[in-house]
Amino acid sequence: MDIVPACHPFQEPMPDTPSSSPLHLPTELAAFSDLATRRRTSLLMDRERPVPGELVTRLCRLATWAPNHKKTWPWRFAVLTGDSRARLGELTCEQLIDEGVTDETKLVKALGKYMRSPTVVMVAAAAHDNPDLHRENRDAVAAAVQTFLLGATAAGLASFWASGAPLRSSAVRELCGFDATDRIVALVYLGWPNGEVELPKRPEPVIHFIVD
């Protein structure tokens, strides 16, 4: 079994890969490779410029085209703008206090951190009675979040997938209109970019080509 270093989306296969013939990317794949490698995790956003609700709705609809094994359609979305972002900060602060956090600096930061973007999108996964489907629901929603982020990049938006205390808060679930059994998978900051982040270095993936 050979372990072969992968190539960049724009590079041709390495000589020792199973296929060493020149790779000519279809136009669609080249465009998608460009989109995927342009996506950045960034909070460099214009806090005052709103993101149209129609655009956010379109991105949420796009996200639902992610793979979903048993067609359980588990994704749930909540879009927070205006004062609801401050309320999210308050509930996050309460969650941290309930978890024993006493650092005043951290608590004050939590109160205002969700005002850093004009829109915050919460994404949750519905529960399922079948344990396997319960796990797969979260996988499907994670794939939906990535689809959402790629769509945001294509629309010219900056985005940041965050986690932390809000995902553990029952009060945040209630604020978002989610069911008590829903699991929040992502908190996505969304806004128009007002700066650029440095291109991150990513290690080559380890790929096992199994022939025999």
C-alpha positions in Angstrom: 0.0 0.0 0.0 1.4 3.3 -1.1 0.9 6.6 0.7 1.0 9.4 -1.9 1.2 13.1 -1.3 -1.7 14.9 -2.8 -1.3 17.8 -5.2 -2.7 21.3 -5.0 -6.1 21.6 -6.8 -4.3 23.4 -9.7 -1.4 21.0 -10.0 -1.1 18.0 -12.1 -0.7 14.6 -10.4 2.7 13.6 -9.0 4.6 11.1 -11.2 4.2 8.3 -8.6 0.4 8.6 -8.3 -1.8 5.8 -9.9 -2.5 8.1 -12.8 0.5 10.1 -14.1 -1.1 11.3 -17.3 -1.6 15.1 -17.6 -4.7 16.4 -15.7 -6.8 18.9 -17.6 -9.3 20.3 -15.2 -12.8 20.9 -16.5 -13.8 24.5 -16.3 -16.3 23.8 -13.5 -13.7 22.0 -11.4 -11.2 24.8 -11.9 -13.7 27.3 -10.9 -14.7 25.3 -7.8 -11.0 24.8 -6.9 -10.6 28.6 -7.0 -13.6 29.1 -4.8 -12.7 26.6 -2.2 -9.1 27.9 -1.9 -10.3 31.5 -1.7 -12.5 30.8 1.3 -11.1 32.3 4.5 -12.0 32.3 8.1 -12.2 36.0 8.8 -13.7 38.5 11.2 -12.4 41.4 9.1 -16.0 42.7 8.4 -17.9 45.9 8.0 -20.0 45.9 11.2 -22.4 48.6 9.9 -23.2 47.3 6.4 -26.1 44.8 6.6 -26.3 41.6 4.7 -29.6 41.4 2.9 -32.0 38.8 4.3 -32.8 37.5 0.9 -29.1 36.7 0.4 -28.9 34.9 3.7 -32.0 32.9 2.9 -30.5 31.9 -0.4 -27.3 30.7 1.3 -29.4 28.6 3.8 -31.3 27.1 0.9 -28.0 26.3 -0.8 -26.7 24.7 2.4 -29.6 22.1 2.3 -28.1 20.5 -0.8 -25.4 18.9 1.4 -25.4 15.1 1.5 -28.0 13.6 3.9 -27.9 9.8 4.1 -31.5 8.9 5.0 -33.1 12.2 3.9 -33.8 13.3 7.4 -33.3 16.9 6.5 -31.9 17.8 9.9 -30.6 21.3 9.4 -32.2 24.2 11.4 -31.2 27.9 10.9 -31.6 31.0 12.9 -30.5 34.4 11.6 -29.6 37.0 14.3 -29.3 40.7 13.5 -29.8 43.9 15.4 -30.3 43.7 19.2 -30.6 39.9 19.1 -26.8 39.7 18.7 -26.5 41.5 22.0 -29.0 39.1 23.6 -26.9 36.3 22.3 -23.9 37.8 24.1 -25.9 38.1 27.3 -26.9 34.4 27.2 -23.4 33.3 26.4 -22.1 35.2 29.4 -24.8 33.5 31.6 -23.7 30.1 30.2 -20.1 30.8 31.0 -21.0 31.9 34.6 -23.1 28.7 35.0 -20.0 26.7 33.9 -17.9 28.4 36.6 -16.1 31.1 34.6 -15.1 34.0 36.8 -12.6 35.8 34.6 -14.2 39.3 34.2 -12.3 40.0 31.0 -13.6 36.9 29.4 -17.2 37.6 30.5 -17.1 41.2 29.3 -15.7 40.0 25.9 -18.6 37.5 25.6 -21.2 40.3 26.0 -20.0 42.2 22.9 -18.3 39.6 20.7 -21.3 38.9 18.5 -21.6 42.5 17.5 -18.5 42.0 15.4 -20.5 41.1 12.4 -23.9 42.5 11.1 -25.3 39.0 10.9 -24.9 35.8 13.0 -26.3 32.6 11.6 -26.9 29.7 14.1 -27.1 26.2 12.5 -28.4 23.3 14.4 -29.0 19.6 13.8 -32.3 17.9 14.7 -32.2 14.9 17.0 -33.2 11.4 15.8 -34.4 8.4 17.8 -32.0 6.1 15.8 -28.5 6.5 17.3 -26.8 6.1 13.9 -29.0 8.7 12.3 -28.6 11.0 15.3 -24.9 11.0 14.7 -25.3 11.3 10.9 -27.6 14.2 11.3 -24.8 16.2 12.8 -22.4 15.1 10.0 -25.0 16.3 7.4 -25.3 19.7 9.1 -21.6 20.1 9.3 -21.5 19.5 5.5 -24.3 22.0 5.1 -22.3 24.6 7.0 -19.3 24.2 4.6 -21.7 24.6 1.7 -23.0 27.7 3.3 -19.5 29.1 3.8 -18.6 28.4 0.2 -21.8 30.1 -1.0 -20.9 33.1 1.2 -17.5 33.3 -0.4 -19.0 33.2 -3.9 -21.3 36.0 -2.9 -18.3 38.1 -1.8 -19.0 37.8 1.9 -16.6 37.1 4.8 -17.4 34.4 7.2 -16.2 32.8 10.4 -17.4 29.4 11.8 -17.3 29.6 15.6 -18.2 27.3 18.5 -17.9 27.7 22.2 -20.4 28.4 25.0 -23.4 29.4 22.9 -23.5 25.9 21.4 -24.0 24.5 24.9 -26.7 26.9 26.0 -30.3 25.8 26.3 -31.3 29.5 26.5 -29.5 30.2 23.2 -31.5 27.3 21.6 -34.7 28.9 22.9 -33.6 32.3 21.5 -33.1 30.7 18.1 -36.4 28.9 18.1 -34.7 25.5 18.1 -36.2 22.4 19.8 -34.7 21.5 23.2 -33.2 18.3 21.6 -31.6 20.1 18.7 -27.8 20.4 18.8 -26.2 23.7 17.7 -23.4 22.8 15.3 -22.2 26.2 14.2 -22.3 29.9 15.0 -21.4 31.7 11.7 -20.3 35.3 11.7 -21.3 36.8 8.3 -20.6 40.2 6.8 -19.0 42.2 4.0 -15.2 42.1 4.2 -13.2 45.2 4.9 -9.8 43.5 4.9 -7.9 40.4 3.9 -6.4 37.6 6.0 -3.2 35.8 5.2 -3.3 32.7 3.2 -3.0 29.8 5.7 -0.5 27.0 5.1 -2.2 23.6 4.9 -0.3 20.3 5.1 -0.7 17.9 2.2 -3.3 15.2 3.0 -2.3 11.6 3.4 -4.0 9.6 0.7 -4.0 5.8 0.6 -4.6 4.4 -2.9 -5.7 0.9 -2.5 -5.3 -1.3 -5.6 -5.0 -4.9 -4.4 
